């Protein structure tokens, strides 16, 4: 049985936000768990193992997706819809990480199957709090799980929709 180090796939088009999240993961001593893509299409390619992302040693499947909404090209809601329609990823936890504080965005995210919605902090220093909560609520729970169970619809990951970061 193969076990994996839990991975967070962070889908973010803003370079400064990627920088702050990378620093936060490094400060929390789990920087190796973070994988970055800078748009929605790259997230779909990563998850589907297309092109450069076919190498699962370099690009392992994530235990959770941290997803921005407002991105050029494929919008975050489109990525979320795609994830939920893919049998292999339908139980994959997705936490929306957006600067939007609009109630309709939060409602739509829940309707489309997001497991959580986190408003981006105004300060780069506060990204560490987000990283810590992700680690506590999503990564620690999957550490050492067999990879086959991370995506099984009968596993605990599918029952984590009540967890909100």
N, C-alpha and C positions, 0 to 999 in steps of 0.2 A: 504494500500500500504506500503510495507516494503522498507525503505531506508537503504543504506549501507555506511559505511566509505570506501572510495576507498582504495584498496589494491594494492601494487606492489609485484609481484612475481619475486624475483631475483634468477636467475638460474646461479650458479657460483661454479666451483670446487675448486678454490683457496681460502684457508682459510683466507689469509691476505686481499684479496679483499672483502670477506664477512665482515670481521672485519671493514675495512675502510667504507664500505657502511652503515653498521649498525650504526657506530659512526656518519656518515654524516646525516642519517635520524634522529637520536636522537638530534643532534645539531640543526637541522632545525625544531625540535619539532613535528615531525610526525613519530616517531619510531614505533608506533603501526601499522602503515600502511604497514610495510615491512614484507614480508614472505620470508624465505630462503629455497632453496633446493640446493643440491650440485652436481646434475648431470642431464643429459637430461632425463633419465628414470624416475627419481623422479618428474621432471616437468610434464611429461605426466601423471604419476600417480596422482599428485596433481590436475591437470586440469580435469582429467576424474573422480575424486572422488574415486579412487581405494584404497583398503586396508585401512591403517591408515588415509588416506585423505578423507574418506567418510563422516566424521563429518564436515559439512559446517559451524558449529558454530566456531570450532577451526581452520578450513582451508577454509575460505570464498573464493569465486571466485575473482580473481584479476580484477582490472580495466585496468591494463597494465602489460605486462611481460617485464622485463629487462633480456636479454638473452645473455650469453657468447657463443662464437662459439666453441672454441677448448677445448672440454671436453672429458674425457675418456668414452668409451661406446657409448651412443647416442650423436652424435655431435649436436651442436646448429642448424645447417641447417636442420637436420632431425626433430628436435623439431618444428622448424618453419613450415616445410612442414606438419607435423602432425596437428598443430594448424589450418592451412589454409584449411585442408581437413575435419575438424570436424565442422559440421553444428552449433553446440552450441558455438563454439569459433572462427568461421571464421572471425568475425568482431573485435575480440579482438586485441587491439593495442599491437604490439611487437616492442620493441626498442632493437637493437643489441648493446651490450656493450662489445667491444673486444679490445685486444691489437693489433690486425691486422690493418695495414694501407694499405693493398693490395687493389688496385682498383677492382680486380676481386672478392674479398670477398664482397665489398660494392655493386657491380653490381649484384652479385648473391643474396644477401640479398634483394635488391629491387625487383628483378625478382620473388623471392619467397614470396613477400608480406610484408616485414618488413616496419614498419612505420617510422623508423629512424635508424641511425647508429651512435654510439658515440664511439670514440676511448678512451680507458681507459687512464686516466691521469698517468703521471709518478710519481706523488706525492700523498700520501694518503690524504693530506690536500685538494687536488683538487676534491676529491670525493664529497665534500660538494657542489661544484658548480653543479655537475651532479645531485645530489639529489634535489637541489633547482630548477633546470630547469625541472626535472621530475614533481615536485610538481606544478610548474606554468603551464606547458603545458599539463599535463595529469591528475593529481589528482584534481586540483581545478575545472576543467571542469566537473568532474563526481561527485563531492561531493553532496550528497543528492539526487542523481538520483534514481528512482525506480530500483531495481535490474533487473527487466524484461527488462528495456530499455538499460542496459549496454551491452547486447549482441544482441540486435535486429539489424538485418542488415539494418533496415530502420532508426536507430537512428544516431545521429551525430557521434558516435564513428567510424562508417564505413567510414565517410567522413574525417577522420583526417589523412589520408595518406600524406597530404601535410605538416604536422607538422614534423619538424625535431628538435630533441633536440640538 
